[in-house]
């Protein structure tokens, strides 16, 4: 007599209870919070809170160390737009623009030669040698330029040996531009190199095969592809040089007052007007923030298609 066996049911794995809404949200946020939490706390304590304190001080006129902070208006910001202060701001912007232009004019040929023309095995070594000055202090580099540009310095001694007239460059605007260009040129070169090494060289070869002269190839092929690198390098140099303090202070003298030096005088100089110094700082922060936003928007470093 045949014995019937019950049909086998398919195996079903044990089900886990559904996560509650709170635990599901925590599981999604735990990883990012653990990874970004320390840096976020660091930025909050050393960037956001100090900026808020500076903004609060900027709303108090003629405040000095030890005074009670009672915001009372926008008088400090209105003072920023006085003629003498606008001249200082314009001089700072002119220094930043001049430094950016000189860095671009000097840095593009160097970056192009390293990325396109130099032997591939030596490119990293050449790039390292060019950015090597960044390993030294900016203060030390400025003092080196003082040694070169002073009336009895290296430059004038060399001109004297050649029978040429000496140059009074120290404590002048040209000296500031020389020092700032030297300080920020490696930044421009590295950014441009990162963009130029990604050039589509087939387009350069095709342009030469079609009879284009080198200047035409440069403006119609090379520059459009390196456009993002040019924008990124220019904005990086402009942002850095706009708030430079060391080079104008050591190489420019009293006639080269900039925003950073003016802010220093309000906090640590004889003036001791923290409210006005804070207002100048907020204006500088606002201007730099706009430049950083443009850098993030257009400075991805990829060659344009």
Secondary structure, 3 states (H helix, E strand, C coil): CCCCCCCCCCCCCCCCCCCCHHHHHHHHHHHHHHHHHHHHHHHHHHHHHHHHHHHHHHCCCCCCCCCCCCCCCCHHHHHHCCHHHHHHHHHHHHHHHHHHHHHHHHHHHHHHHHHHHCCHHHHHHHHHHHHHHHHCCHHHHHHHHHHHHCCCCHHHHHHHHCCCCCCCCCCCHHHHHHHHHHHHHHHHHHHHHHHHCCCCHHHHHHHHHCCCCHHHHHHHHHHHHCHHHHHHHHHHHHHHHHCCCHHHHHHHCCCCCCHHHHHHHHHHCCCCCHHHHHHHHHHHHHHHHHHHHHHHHHCCCCCCC
